[in-house]
Amino acid sequence: MSDAVTRAADILAEHRNSIDRLDAILVYTLGERFKHTKAVGKLKATHDLPPSDPTREAAQIKRLEDLANEADLDPEFAKKFLNFVIAEVIQHHKQHQT
């Protein structure tokens, strides 16, 4: 291999190692987040509260869009991601209510 190709392969490996570490951080962060939302779901079920809170969800989506803009991340992607997470959380909360 030429020096340029070897250097490109090294740079690619560095990027992939960073991506792998970030993926691990995302998974563990989501795990921690869902521990808290599970506790919230149980609390809501115990006190007969609705599984979703549209006002909070809208505020969180706006907050995440702002954070995405600050992080140079597509805010529409951030919004879709949070909507996916919220939908999953609501499903968990509904399971606690049955």
C-alpha positions, -999 to +999 in steps of 0.1 A: +000+000+000+011+035-006+018+059+022-014+079+014-036+047+014-020+036+047-026+070+062-062+069+050-067+035+065-053+047+098-076+078+098-105+055+090-097+032+119-095+062+142-129+075+131-144+040+135-130+036+170-145+070+179-178+059+164-177+027+184-171+045+217-199+070+209-223+041+201-215+026+235-221+059+252-255+062+234-266+027+244-256+032+280-272+066+281-304+053+267-303+025+292-300+050+320-327+071+306-351+042+304-344+033+340-358+067+349-387+066+326-396+031+339-397+046+374-418+075+361-442+050+345-446+031+378-452+063+396-478+074+371-496+041+373-496+041+411-512+076+412-535+070+382-518+097+361-520+095+322-491+077+305-483+108+283-478+144+290-482+163+257-471+197+272-439+182+286-433+163+254-437+194+232-413+213+255-387+185+253-389+184+216-383+222+214-355+218+239-339+190+219-343+210+186-324+239+203-297+216+215-294+200+181-289+234+165-262+242+191-245+208+184-247+213+146-270+183+143-301+183+120-329+194+143-354+174+123-334+143+129-332+151+167-370+157+167-376+123+150-353+106+174-370+121+205-404+113+191-393+077+187-380+076+223-412+093+236-434+068+218-414+039+233-417+055+268-454+059+265-458+023+255-439+013+286-460+036+307-492+020+293-479-015+302-476-004+338-512+007+339-526-026+329 
